[in-house]
Structure formats: C-alpha cells, structure tokens
C-alpha cells in the first residue's frame, strides 16, 4: 500500500486553470467588442476630434486640385469639380460638401484658422487652439495632390 | 487498492498530490498562460499617443507636406539635410528657426510669440531635423525627425518619404 502526502489536489488546480482561462477569454471578448467599432472612440476627446479632422482633411486634399485659403475659410476644388468647404465659426470647425449637411469636426475652440506662406503657395496650414488652456493646440499642413500620390 | 489521504484516512476517494506533481502542474499552467497573454495583448485597444507625440507627428507631417508642395512647384527641388533646429524662434534668439517653419503667418521667423502665444508655447519644445539619402534606383529618401522632451526623457517622432531623384544627365552615352 502506498501512502501519499501532498499539499493540494490536482482537481483544484485544474479548476483554477479552467477559471483563469475562462476569465481571460471573457476579458478578450470584452476588449475585442470594445474596439472593433472605431467610431466608439471618435469624438470622445480632443485628440480623437483632431485625428478625425486630420484624416478628413487628408482625404479632401488628396482629391483637391486647387484651394483658396482665407483666415477662417478654406475652399477645396476637387478633381470631380466639386467644392468642399472648411470653416471656423461659432468656436467650431465645420466641413461642408454639396448635397450633405455640414459636419462639425472640432468644438470648443478659442481660435483657429488657415494660413499660407508666400514661399509655398501650394501648401496651406491649419491651426487650432482649444478653449481649455490645458488642452493642446495643433498645427499642421496639407498639400493638394490632385488625385495623385 | 486502498488509498490513504494525507491524514491517513482510507477510502475517501481523494488523494493528496506530491509537491513535485503540483510544481509540474504549475509549470504547465505558466506555459499555458503565454499564449493567453499574447492574445490578451493583441486584443488590447491601441495605446493613444500622448499630446506631445501627437503634436510632433503633426509637425513632421507639416514638413513632409511642405516638401511635397515645393516639389510640385519645382520638380528638381530636393530638401537638404539639417541639424536640430527649433520650430519657433527661441526666446534667446540664438538658433535660427528651421527653414521648414519660416515664413509662416507672414513672419520671417514663422509663428510669432506675440501674435499666437498659445500656439508658440505649445510648439516651443519641439525641434526639427531632416536627414536625406540617395538610394539605388534613383530615389531620394527624406527622414523628418521631430525631437522633444517628455517626463525628462528625450523622445522623437519621425516620418519618411521617398522621392524620385531629379533626372541626371546620362554620362554613359556617346559624346556627339
């Protein structure tokens, strides 16, 4: 007869492993469900709004053949001969496209505008300063591609 | 065969495992956790960039777009290499502003402290450096670095762009 001594049982250990794997699987499913829909993250914070704006401006300038930049308004002429307008008004940045309602991209701005430099007529810059002084202002530029790269 | 548990009682159907068996099982469990951890890491939402990193990326983007705009105006234009230079005129005024950030807002030195103080202060910590290389196949590579300090540590963001090098005269042909 064998007399065995031990400090636990394999069943308890297996149960522990099972519970651990079950917990990890549930966490994974929760995480996947949380970020498979990218729109849930958009607009929730200022960086999200900025990112969405930069993406939309990139898309528009990729298809733009020319632009007209004023202090608070930007007009882009696309290869399809449509006009896309971006403008700062009422502390917000809006995009307007024919046949679609105006879309607000960034809100609660203290200041914002478009600018061009005499040395680079094919480039326009956009800058935004949020109302909350603790939030980050941004500055970047875009060159119309006319449908090319 | 009758078994005894750790208390020496017979016939209960439960038996204690030896320490060695438990350690082996723990080892197996640890190995099983590796793929679980990997899947957990993959399923995690991407980390959001810090404000500074995001701003640096946009500044690098400005430089790349400016180079593209200059190339559009003059297909022979190629940017030169630059050392680390501030993107706004520093308060001490010793270092020149990076050429890619000059002439903005109608000022020779770009963003002006008095005109847009919030933007000036936000961009003051950043410095710009451009590296360029000729590559085989007639390409010209540009790497734009935007450097800054965050939490006392130097950091940098970079963007690359490959441009076709301007056509060079064919020197291998027959001389007329």
Interface residues (C-beta under 8 A of the other chain):
Chain A: X1 X2 X3 X4 X5 X6 X7 X8 X9 X10 X13 X16 X17 X20 X21 X24 X27 X28 X31 X32 X34 X35 X41 X47 X50 X51 X54 X110 X111 X115 X117 X118 X119 X120 X121 X122 X123 X125 X127 X129 X133 X136 X137 X138 X139 X140 X141 X142 X143 X145
Chain B: X1 X2 X3 X4 X6 X8 X14 X15 X16 X17 X18 X19 X21 X22 X25 X26 X29 X32 X33 X36 X39 X40 X43 X44 X45 X46 X48 X49 X51 X54 X55 X58 X59 X61 X62 X65 X66 X68 X69 X70 X72 X73 X102 X103 X104 X105 X106 X111 X116 X118 X119 X122 X123
